[in-house]
Amino acid sequence: MSNGEGIDQNNQNSDTEIHAVHRAVMDALTITIGDAISAISILLGSEEDYKEQQGKIDNLKNMIQQVNDLTEKVKTLNQQIYKNKDIV
């Protein structure tokens, strides 16, 4: 195996790992968005007392924060990926 073949194999492995990380993050993001949509539909479809609604609103705010955090992590991962690709 020549050195070029080894580098190509490493790049392929790296790409596979990158895609796996992207997929995992996107799956988590999709689940969180689905949970947020479910929470919104519950809030809109029911007329419960104020404390229950406030608790659901708090949960929704937490989910939105999770989506924001995941979005930032995806941005960071993308920056790291493309930074590392420039090095290789």
Stockholm file with secondary structure:
# STOCKHOLM 1.0

chainA/1-88         MSNGEGIDQNNQNSDTEIHAVHRAVMDALTITIGDAISAISILLGSEEDYKEQQGKIDNLKNMIQQVNDLTEKVKTLNQQIYKNKDIV
#=GR chainA/1-88 SS CCHHHHHHHHHHHHHHHHHHHHHHHHHHHHHHHHHHHHHHHHHHHCCCCHHHHHHHHHHHHHHHHHHHHHHHHHHHHHHHHHHHHHHC
#=GC SS_cons        CCHHHHHHHHHHHHHHHHHHHHHHHHHHHHHHHHHHHHHHHHHHHCCCCHHHHHHHHHHHHHHHHHHHHHHHHHHHHHHHHHHHHHHC
//
